[in-house]
Amino acid sequence: MKNFPAPIDALLRDLPAFDASAVKNRFRQVAAQAAKGAVAISRYGRPEWVILSADDYVRLEKARRAPLGQLPGQFDRQKAKMQARRSRKAVQVLFGASPAALGKAAVKAAHVNAR
């Protein structure tokens, strides 16, 4: 294992590191280290890859995809909120408002948002 020079991102610099040739020649040792946590693999003294366990990879992918998985539920909640009686009434008032009433509401909102 070796340490990386200073300009490397701190996330990579803090990882145990192996040269690509060490991975080729001592794969068992590198794999054993990767089982404990992520390992940086360097080529020409610069980190190029990271090896991590399958469990760590699955955990990272689930965390990365979680926000997308939450969108359908958020959409359904927002849609239900918009379908509520109060919201429907507000939309009816909005579409039934005169241009003068809309202008007055816009001026009022601009004053409130300016504070």
C-alpha positions as a Markdown table, in Angstrom:
| # | Residue | x | y | z |
|---|---|---|---|---|
| 1 | Met | 0.0 | 0.0 | 0.0 |
| 2 | Lys | 1.1 | 3.6 | -0.6 |
| 3 | Asn | 0.0 | 7.1 | 0.1 |
| 4 | Phe | -1.2 | 9.5 | -2.6 |
| 5 | Pro | 0.2 | 12.9 | -3.2 |
| 6 | Ala | -1.6 | 16.0 | -1.8 |
| 7 | Pro | -3.7 | 17.1 | -4.8 |
| 8 | Ile | -5.9 | 14.0 | -4.6 |
| 9 | Asp | -9.4 | 14.3 | -3.2 |
| 10 | Ala | -9.5 | 13.7 | 0.5 |
| 11 | Leu | -12.0 | 10.9 | 0.1 |
| 12 | Leu | -9.5 | 9.0 | -2.0 |
| 13 | Arg | -6.5 | 10.0 | 0.0 |
| 14 | Asp | -8.0 | 8.4 | 3.1 |
| 15 | Leu | -8.4 | 5.0 | 1.5 |
| 16 | Pro | -5.9 | 2.2 | 1.7 |
| 17 | Ala | -4.2 | 2.3 | -1.7 |
| 18 | Phe | -2.6 | -0.2 | -4.1 |
| 19 | Asp | -0.8 | 0.3 | -7.4 |
| 20 | Ala | -2.4 | -1.5 | -10.3 |
| 21 | Ser | 0.5 | -3.9 | -10.5 |
| 22 | Ala | 0.1 | -4.8 | -6.9 |
| 23 | Val | -3.6 | -5.7 | -7.6 |
| 24 | Lys | -2.4 | -8.0 | -10.4 |
| 25 | Asn | 0.3 | -9.6 | -8.3 |
| 26 | Arg | -1.4 | -9.7 | -4.9 |
| 27 | Phe | -5.1 | -9.9 | -5.6 |
| 28 | Arg | -5.9 | -11.9 | -2.5 |
| 29 | Gln | -4.4 | -9.3 | -0.3 |
| 30 | Val | -6.2 | -6.5 | -2.1 |
| 31 | Ala | -9.5 | -8.4 | -2.0 |
| 32 | Ala | -9.1 | -9.1 | 1.8 |
| 33 | Gln | -8.5 | -5.3 | 2.3 |
| 34 | Ala | -11.6 | -4.5 | 0.1 |
| 35 | Ala | -13.7 | -6.8 | 2.2 |
| 36 | Lys | -12.9 | -4.5 | 5.2 |
| 37 | Gly | -13.7 | -1.3 | 3.2 |
| 38 | Ala | -13.1 | 0.5 | -0.1 |
| 39 | Val | -9.6 | 0.3 | -1.6 |
| 40 | Ala | -8.1 | 2.9 | -4.0 |
| 41 | Ile | -6.2 | 1.5 | -7.1 |
| 42 | Ser | -3.7 | 3.8 | -8.6 |
| 43 | Arg | -2.0 | 4.0 | -12.0 |
| 44 | Tyr | 1.0 | 6.1 | -12.5 |
| 45 | Gly | 0.6 | 7.4 | -9.0 |
| 46 | Arg | -2.9 | 8.7 | -9.4 |
| 47 | Pro | -6.1 | 7.0 | -8.1 |
| 48 | Glu | -8.1 | 5.6 | -11.1 |
| 49 | Trp | -10.5 | 3.1 | -9.5 |
| 50 | Val | -12.0 | 2.0 | -6.2 |
| 51 | Ile | -12.7 | -1.6 | -5.3 |
| 52 | Leu | -15.4 | -2.2 | -2.7 |
| 53 | Ser | -17.4 | -5.2 | -1.4 |
| 54 | Ala | -20.6 | -6.1 | -3.1 |
| 55 | Asp | -22.5 | -5.3 | 0.1 |
| 56 | Asp | -21.0 | -1.8 | 0.1 |
| 57 | Tyr | -21.9 | -1.3 | -3.6 |
| 58 | Val | -25.5 | -2.4 | -3.0 |
| 59 | Arg | -25.8 | 0.0 | 0.0 |
| 60 | Leu | -24.4 | 2.9 | -2.1 |
| 61 | Glu | -26.7 | 2.2 | -5.0 |
| 62 | Lys | -29.7 | 2.0 | -2.8 |
| 63 | Ala | -28.8 | 5.3 | -1.2 |
| 64 | Arg | -28.3 | 6.9 | -4.6 |
| 65 | Arg | -31.6 | 5.7 | -6.0 |
| 66 | Ala | -33.7 | 6.4 | -2.8 |
| 67 | Pro | -34.6 | 9.9 | -3.8 |
| 68 | Leu | -36.0 | 8.7 | -7.1 |
| 69 | Gly | -37.9 | 5.9 | -5.4 |
| 70 | Gln | -39.6 | 8.5 | -3.1 |
| 71 | Leu | -40.9 | 10.6 | -6.0 |
| 72 | Pro | -44.1 | 8.6 | -6.8 |
| 73 | Gly | -45.2 | 8.8 | -3.1 |
| 74 | Gln | -44.5 | 12.6 | -3.0 |
| 75 | Phe | -46.5 | 13.0 | -6.3 |
| 76 | Asp | -49.4 | 11.0 | -4.9 |
| 77 | Arg | -49.5 | 13.1 | -1.7 |
| 78 | Gln | -49.3 | 16.4 | -3.6 |
| 79 | Lys | -52.1 | 15.2 | -6.0 |
| 80 | Ala | -54.3 | 14.2 | -3.0 |
| 81 | Lys | -53.6 | 17.6 | -1.4 |
| 82 | Met | -54.6 | 19.4 | -4.6 |
| 83 | Gln | -57.8 | 17.3 | -4.8 |
| 84 | Ala | -58.9 | 18.4 | -1.3 |
| 85 | Arg | -62.0 | 20.5 | -1.1 |
| 86 | Arg | -60.1 | 23.6 | 0.0 |
| 87 | Ser | -57.8 | 23.4 | -2.9 |
| 88 | Arg | -60.5 | 22.8 | -5.4 |
| 89 | Lys | -62.4 | 25.8 | -4.1 |
| 90 | Ala | -59.2 | 28.0 | -4.4 |
| 91 | Val | -58.7 | 26.9 | -8.0 |
| 92 | Gln | -62.4 | 27.8 | -8.8 |
| 93 | Val | -61.9 | 31.2 | -7.2 |
| 94 | Leu | -58.6 | 31.7 | -9.1 |
| 95 | Phe | -60.2 | 30.9 | -12.5 |
| 96 | Gly | -63.3 | 33.0 | -11.7 |
| 97 | Ala | -61.3 | 36.1 | -10.7 |
| 98 | Ser | -61.5 | 39.2 | -12.7 |
| 99 | Pro | -58.3 | 40.7 | -14.1 |
| 100 | Ala | -58.5 | 43.5 | -11.5 |
| 101 | Ala | -58.7 | 41.0 | -8.7 |
| 102 | Leu | -55.8 | 39.1 | -10.1 |
| 103 | Gly | -53.7 | 42.3 | -10.4 |
| 104 | Lys | -54.6 | 43.2 | -6.8 |
| 105 | Ala | -53.5 | 39.8 | -5.5 |
| 106 | Ala | -50.3 | 40.0 | -7.5 |
| 107 | Val | -49.4 | 43.3 | -6.0 |
| 108 | Lys | -50.2 | 42.0 | -2.5 |
| 109 | Ala | -48.0 | 38.9 | -3.1 |
| 110 | Ala | -45.1 | 41.1 | -4.4 |
| 111 | His | -45.2 | 43.2 | -1.3 |
| 112 | Val | -45.3 | 40.2 | 1.0 |
| 113 | Asn | -42.3 | 38.5 | -0.9 |
| 114 | Ala | -40.3 | 41.8 | -0.8 |
| 115 | Arg | -40.0 | 41.7 | 3.0 |
